[in-house]
């Protein structure tokens, strides 16, 4: 795998020029070190051994080959070898940072061979020191280059994982919004559909009842628009100019929901056992949505029926039971269905640590039974019991 870390060309150009300037300044010490002074030809070779590193980000192997070739010619002409080493060292590090270890080691061996060649050409009295330096410097450069390569690869993977998590979060949020829209639209549209059919049926024979149905349609559509505005606000909640959103529905608004269902044509009564008390907002929203979905299904599929909603408050949990005595099992209401409604109810219950059962009753009709922990500590206690 090839990894490249893009760098601005201007930065690499400045580095190359700086190294060439340092090499030229160092070359003035050649005579004091026992080497001949540099002439015009030598300065050209020094430039060729350093300036190409400006392109190391684009062609690392080609740049390494170019500076090494210039260094070999420079050493072969008898000039001080140290002056030509800076460019090749940086080029080797660059190769090690963007190429696999095998390629980096091959380049390191090439650079070490040039250093040993320089020692042989100059009749160095301490070849062991030259070989040791060649091995040490090339090993260090390859080591740090490979560290940089692994760091860049790790950064790339982390960014990919972050992008994947962001995509999953977006997908989950879309699913949540789809369930919310289903809960809002399906219930209100069911009531509107029933009432519009009633209004059309009695429009001539009973104008008063038709006006009542139209009033119910107006009220229901207004509530649907209110909840849709709230959801749209969630989608643009970072917009400071957005108006304040309406509160999330809670069990305190359950009677309004039941009134709409009764007007829609499904008689329904409510029983509350235990002492009612405020619960966490998420728990109340979950219970409200499950009641809404269950009654909407009964309104659409149960036929002539009567429904009953039972809330039971206990110390550590809330139990919600919705039953009807309608036609019984309908393919659209089977628990194995793939509609958003049943999926949404199950996912809501799971999200808040609860359980839900959906299915026909033995005595006829249909039942939805939801149990939710009354608090986060109760949810943890329940998880501990199931382990």
TARA-V850749 format. One record per helix or strand of 3 or more residues. SS is the DSSP state (h for helix, s for strand). FROM is the first residue (numbers start at 1). LEN is the number of residues. If there is no record, write none. Layout:
BEGIN
ss->{SS;SS}
from->{FROM;FROM}
len->{LEN;LEN}
END
This chain:
BEGIN
ss->{h;h;h;h;h;h;h;h;h;s;h;s;s;h;h;s;s;h}
from->{9;31;40;60;81;101;127;207;251;267;281;306;317;331;340;355;366;376}
len->{19;3;16;17;18;21;76;29;14;7;21;8;8;3;12;6;8;11}
END
